[in-house]
Amino acid sequence: MFTQTAWASPKMRHCRGWLGAFFTSSSGQKDISGRQPTLSENTSEEIERLTTASLLELHGQDVIERVTIIRAYVRLLAIDPARNNDDHPKLTRALLDLSSLAIRHGKTELTRDLEALVTVIDKDWLDCM
């Protein structure tokens, strides 16, 4: 039997697909649409916060380019969660590249926060597989 109650569980919120809101099994399995996990709202907000902080604390064209790429992947994943298998590694690589730029600028707190975010994204992605 399919219900909407499993959709409300924290794990299922970031595992939803386009049809997942209506077709999530009551046992908490992945939705039947076959879509891949999407970024949670909290993760998307944290990406926005950290990319904004990066633009304010770091300077240079390479920072602007990396932030642009990261934000583009976030938007692509929101539009089409099926792209996750292709775009998830690219998003995490871009975040790690931004973390490397923060290291070069001596921004240890920003570096730590970016690396922690990558860990969260990877964990969420693996939990949905």
Sequence and secondary structure as in RCSB ss.txt:
>XXXX:A:sequence
MFTQTAWASPKMRHCRGWLGAFFTSSSGQKDISGRQPTLSENTSEEIERLTTASLLELHGQDVIERVTIIRAYVR
LLAIDPARNNDDHPKLTRALLDLSSLAIRHGKTELTRDLEALVTVIDKDWLDCM
>XXXX:A:secstr
 EESTGGGSHHHHTT  TTTTT EETT    TT       HHHHHHHHHHHHHHHHH  SHHHHHHHHHHHHHHH
HHHH GGGHHHHHHHHHHHHHHHHHHHHHTT HHHHHHHHHHHHHHHHHHHHH 
